[in-house]
Amino acid sequence: MDTCRDYGFKDQITRSALSVPSNIAEGCERKSLKERQRFFAIAKGSIGEFATQADIGSEVGFVPKDVAARWQSEALQISRMLGALIKSLEQ
């Protein structure tokens, strides 16, 4: 990513990646269960957005394919963890 000259793409993928832990942290600080679930769901959406951007970045040559594949694998793991967390709060 350091060599990527598309600053709009860099900014967007950085914002979606940073949104994940930020929304998890904000959700953890909320008192109501409904609010926690909402922020965790936003984080789950952001990790999906990040995975999509990694795929697009790889296809257009902004991100090396091996790096994008690793990011997508990690994003899938995080998405599954967030899904399990959200589901556990529904019970």
C-alpha positions in Angstrom: 0.0 0.0 0.0 2.9 2.3 0.5 3.4 2.6 -3.3 -0.2 3.0 -4.1 -0.8 6.4 -5.7 -4.6 6.3 -5.5 -5.0 8.3 -2.4 -8.8 7.9 -2.5 -8.5 4.2 -2.4 -5.9 4.3 0.3 -8.1 6.6 2.4 -11.2 4.4 1.9 -9.6 1.1 2.8 -7.8 2.7 5.8 -11.1 4.2 7.1 -13.0 0.9 6.7 -10.2 -1.0 8.5 -10.0 1.6 11.3 -13.8 1.6 11.7 -13.8 -2.1 12.9 -11.9 -1.8 16.2 -13.3 1.7 16.8 -16.9 0.4 16.6 -16.1 -2.6 18.7 -14.6 -0.3 21.4 -17.6 2.0 21.2 -20.0 -0.9 21.5 -18.1 -2.2 24.6 -18.6 1.1 26.3 -22.4 1.2 25.7 -24.7 0.3 28.6 -27.7 -1.1 26.7 -27.5 -4.5 24.9 -29.3 -3.1 21.9 -26.6 -0.3 21.4 -23.8 -2.9 21.9 -25.3 -5.1 19.2 -25.7 -2.1 16.8 -22.0 -1.1 17.1 -20.9 -4.7 16.7 -23.1 -5.0 13.6 -21.5 -1.8 12.2 -18.1 -3.3 12.8 -19.1 -6.4 11.0 -20.3 -4.3 8.0 -17.0 -2.4 8.0 -15.0 -5.6 7.9 -17.0 -6.8 5.0 -16.4 -3.5 3.3 -12.7 -3.8 3.9 -12.6 -7.4 2.5 -14.4 -6.1 -0.7 -11.9 -3.2 -1.0 -9.0 -5.6 -0.6 -10.4 -7.7 -3.5 -11.0 -4.7 -5.7 -7.5 -3.4 -4.8 -6.0 -6.7 -5.8 -7.9 -6.8 -9.1 -6.8 -3.3 -10.2 -3.2 -3.8 -9.0 -3.2 -1.5 -5.9 -2.6 -4.4 -3.5 -0.5 -7.5 -4.2 -2.7 -10.6 -4.6 -1.0 -12.5 -1.8 -1.5 -9.6 0.6 -5.1 -9.2 -0.4 -5.7 -12.9 0.1 -4.3 -12.7 3.6 -6.4 -9.6 4.4 -9.5 -11.3 3.1 -8.8 -14.5 5.2 -8.3 -12.4 8.3 -11.4 -10.3 7.5 -13.4 -13.5 7.2 -12.2 -14.7 10.6 -13.0 -11.4 12.2 -16.4 -11.3 10.6 -17.2 -14.8 11.9 -16.1 -13.8 15.4 -18.2 -10.7 15.3 -21.2 -12.7 14.0 -20.8 -15.2 16.9 -20.5 -12.3 19.4 -23.7 -10.6 18.0 -25.5 -14.0 18.1 -24.4 -14.6 21.7 -25.9 -11.3 22.8 -29.2 -12.2 21.2 -29.6 -15.2 23.5 
